[in-house]
Amino acid sequence: MSREHLISKALFPGGVTIRGFSWCADQFKRVGVNALAANILCRKHNSDLSELDAAAKDVWNVLREVFDRLEDIRMAEAITRTTPRPERRKYRLDGTRLERWCFKTTINMVASGNVRNFPGDWEPRRDLVDYVFGGRALPPGCGLGLAVVVGEKIVDRDHVSFDLMRFVGRDGEPPDIEGFLMAFRGLRLAGSSIRPLESLHTPTNFANPEQVLLRPRKLIFTGVGEVAFKW
C-alpha cells in the first residue's frame, strides 16, 4: 500500500490551511500536504493515476495565469486611466482527465473515512472505479459540469472545497457516491456519476438562475483569451 493524497500534492506543495475534517471541524489548521493522505491505494494504482494529478495541476496553473493577467489589466486601467490591449492567448486543457480527477478525489474522501455515515468497509462501485482508471464511460448525461450565473464575477483564490452528493438507496441499502460539488480556483464544479447532472439541479434564483453546463467546451475571459477543454 502507498499513501494517496486526498487532494493532489501538486496543488499545494508547500502546505495547506484546512477545515472540515474530524480533527479540525470548526477551526482552520495549517498542515503539511502529506498530512492529508491515506493508505487507500497500492503503489501501482497510485502511480497509474498520476496523470490525473498532472491534469488537475495544469488546469490550476492556467486559471492562476488567466486571473493574474486579468488583475494586471485592472491595475493598469486604474493607474493609466486607459484600457491596455494585452496579448490574447488560447489555452488547451484535458477536460476528461480533470473529470476523472474530480471523481478520484471524491472516492478518496469517502474511502479515507472523512465523510460521515459511510461504513468502515465501504468500497466504491466497480463501474466508477473503472471510469477513474479510464476503462469505461459514465452513463449519458453524467460527468463534470460548471455552475455559472450570467454576469457574475469569478473570484480567484488558491482554494479547493469539497462536498459530497450522496445516493441513498431504498430498503436500507448502504449510501453510495452520487457525485460532488467542488470549488476549484473560483470555479464551481459539479459532477454526477449515476443520474444526468441536469436532473439534479434546481435553480435557486429564478430571476437570474444558475446554469450547470455539462462538460463545457470553452471559457472566454474578456481581454486575455480563452480556455478550451478537450473531452
Secondary structure, DSSP 8 states (H G I E B T S, - for coil): -EEEESS-GGG-TT-EEE--SGGGSSS-EEE-GGGSEEEEE-HHHHHHTHHHHHHHHHHHHHHHHHHHHHHHHHHHHHHHSS------EEEEEEHHHHHHHHHHHHHHHHHTT-STTS-TT----HHHHHHHTTSS---TT-EEEEEEETT------S-EEEEEEEE--STT---EEEEEEEEETTEEEEEESSS-GGGG---S-SSS-EEEEES-SEEEETTTEEEEEE-
